[in-house]
Amino acid sequence: MPTRRGIMASVLLAAGLLTVPGVLASPASAGPAGPAAMMALTLDGGSCERLARRFLCEVSYSGAVAPVTIRWFVNGNHVPAYDNRSFVGIGCQPGSSYDIRAVISDATGASVEFRSGGICRSGNP
């Protein structure tokens, strides 16, 4: 059975911890920047599969602060038709080399880039 002295020590310890800033703070109140400061835009993955006359590309990310934009570039040229899509099918000319890039940006101004490419395959689709 706890003694009165043991109970009082526990109460004082708990009261002291509650007055120390940040000891019991939740992530949402961790500081003046709030939850956005704890998140960081990260490229989780990306791939481009070469098929006959087509590249199938996808990207995934986490930690972004909305709104998020995804911009796709093929051989250095921005392709607005693919914007804000995480999965795209890019037609290509067999035997030609392609440089494919996706740039993901969020509201904080952070951005990450996925880059791939290769020689377009010939054959039947």
N, C-alpha and C positions, 0 to 999 in steps of 0.2 A: 504494500500500500504506500503511495507516495506521501512524503512528509510535506508539511506546509512550506518548509524552506525550499524543497525541490520544485513545488508548484510555483512558488513566487519567482524562482530563478528562471523557470520556463516562460512565465508571463513576461518578465523583464527582457529576456532574450528575444522573444517574439516581438515585443514592442520596439526594441532597438532595431531589429531588422526592418521593421516597417518604416522607420524614419531614414534609413540609409538609401539614398537615391539609386535607383536601378537594380536593387537586389531582387525585388519581386515584380519588376516592371514587365508588362506584357510587350510583345514585339510591336504592337500598334502604337505604344506610347514610349518606345525606347529612346526617343530623342526628338529634337526639333524637326528633323527631316521625315519622321514617321516611317511607315512601312516601305515607301519607295526607296529609301536609302539602303534597306536590307536586301532588296532584289537587284539582280543584275541580268541584263539580257545575255543569254548564252545560246550558242548554236549547238543543239543537241545532236543533230545529224543531217546528212545530206547525201544524195547519190544521184547519179545519172547512168541509166542503163542504155547501152547502145543496141538498138534493134535495127532491122532493115529499114533504111531511110527515115529513121526517127530516133530521137533521144527521149527517154522518159525520165524526168528529173523530179526530185522531191526534196524539201527541206523541212526541218522541225526545229523549234526553239522553245525556250522557257525563260521565265523571269522578266518578261517584257511588261512595260507599263503602257496601257492602251492610250491612244490608238497606235497600232502597229502597221507598218507598210513593208511590203515585199516587192522589190523591183528586180526584174529579170533583164539580163543583157546577153546578147548572142554576138560573138565576135566584136565586142565593144559597143554595139548598138543597143540602146534601150528599146525593149519591146513592150509597149504599154498594154497590149492585149493580154499579157501574162501577169500583170501587176496584181498584187495581193492574193495570189494563189500559192498554196504550198506544194501543189503537184501540177506539172505542165508537160505536155507532149510537144516537142520541138521537131518539126520536119527538117530534113537535111538532104544535101546532094551527095550521093555515094562517091567515096574517094576524097571528099573535101574535109579539111581539118576545121574543127569547131572549138571555140572557147566559150564556155557557158558559165555565167556568174549570177548569183542571187545576192542582193544586199537587203538585209532585214534591219529596220530602224524602228525605234519606239519614241514615245513622247518625251523622254528624258534627253534625247539626242544621241543615245547610245546606238551603235550599229555593229553588226557582225556580217561576215561575208562567207559564202560558200562558192567554191570554184571547181569546175570540172571541164571535161571536154574529151576530144579524141577525133579519130577519123570516122566519118560516117560509113556505115556498112552498106553494102549493096545486097540485092536479093529481093525476094517477094515479101511484102509486109505481113 
